[in-house]
């Protein structure tokens, strides 16, 4: 095993050097950094180390290192709401808990009668300026989000109206079972649009904190919302330092300049775990999925099955040193819709399948047929460890006699996802962003879907997806989702490799940095503390 790891490490180092100049991040979803702007250099890890501590007056100020930055605090733009949630500024009608379940937040309840959803707001909810949150203002926010954010433009197709101060209705053209899941989206944070001040810099929202100062694409400072509607806020404030480099965050934590950060690397985690009295590390399986698409237009089923029998997810997870957990399907096994089965790794069966398809080993030790070597194009982009994953898969295939070459693209969406020019296409995305399986299934398995680029076509699967779209019973939705994903697994259309772990490190006495929530878009709240 040590020899294998040493060999792969050498291959990785060489491939990284070759790919660094050609590859970048996918622009499809927010990654750990939402901008390529570099942090300002400093002799200290933070720009003002005097602020990176609890003040002499006894105020409790949390100092956090973050890997992202934004140009505007408007939660309705792009993915900004992910980050205003992290800052504790915005809240939505609903939220997701640690079990991927939707629960009320600003809303008290939601009821559906066919195509009409009735949302009732909680008593006493207020903006940071003290004004009450009304149903009419919620409607205005949803309408504004539909105008400002193309991913929520569909909301403009719905009829939304306020019935009274606390009640609103949303009428959809057809039955829409996942309305509350959508309303938990962080991009749908509620603002006071009548007295919002400068939305780009200091929106008036409902969260436990308000903006103290905002440096676009830089440091964000927040202070306690003295008018917070949902109880006492323990912290006096927080400072979020933009630190795109992993080493910078690690140095800042070790120097006591910050109190916490997430997206911890494997090497840093190993260092922190050696000193458990100094650092608290929380590792939580999350919902960001590494997967690959197998091109059925190029690869026959025996070859696709052989690939899936060869890719060793557990070995990959081990090599990535705790940053991912091996996946069964696209969803966590702790969800009701994450219960599928995949065959165990079996390289001997894989070779038998390839040989049964007419391939024989050539003098170079690779399979060929009719004088043509089986040489697979593995397409990837250099983000979310996909560069490492590509090399590991390449080496595992090589071990059974399947040759391959790597194609690194800066933007997968405009290259191999758009053209289907691949044999194996690697991608990474959040598979479970709303506590419901439909989004991922509809995006990958439905005929003509965005990620349906490998030739997967199954009438039974299509019919089940149609059922899932309109099914209102949660248990039945889970059953349908498991059936659908199992069909794709049995067809060898995809390979679900790993789910990234959310790894958070905090100093002793720091709690409530969303370390127990498997999402990237929650952060501090009223219960966050520093003792």
CORGI-V552284 format. One record per helix or strand. SS is the DSSP state (hx for helix, st for strand). FROM is the first residue (numbers start at 1). TO is the last residue. If there is no record, write none. Layout:
ss=SS from=FROM to=TO
ss=SS from=FROM to=TO
//
This chain:
ss=hx from=2 to=20
ss=st from=61 to=66
ss=hx from=80 to=86
ss=st from=94 to=96
ss=st from=102 to=104
ss=st from=107 to=113
ss=st from=116 to=121
ss=st from=126 to=126
ss=st from=132 to=132
ss=hx from=135 to=148
ss=hx from=150 to=157
ss=st from=159 to=162
ss=st from=167 to=171
ss=hx from=179 to=183
ss=hx from=186 to=188
ss=st from=191 to=191
ss=hx from=199 to=202
ss=st from=205 to=205
ss=st from=209 to=214
ss=st from=220 to=224
ss=st from=237 to=242
ss=hx from=246 to=254
ss=st from=260 to=262
ss=hx from=266 to=273
ss=st from=279 to=294
ss=hx from=301 to=310
ss=hx from=313 to=319
ss=st from=324 to=326
ss=hx from=347 to=356
ss=st from=360 to=361
ss=st from=367 to=369
ss=st from=372 to=373
ss=st from=375 to=380
ss=hx from=386 to=399
ss=st from=403 to=408
ss=hx from=412 to=414
ss=hx from=416 to=419
ss=st from=424 to=430
ss=hx from=438 to=444
ss=hx from=459 to=470
ss=hx from=474 to=490
ss=st from=494 to=507
ss=st from=510 to=511
ss=st from=529 to=530
//
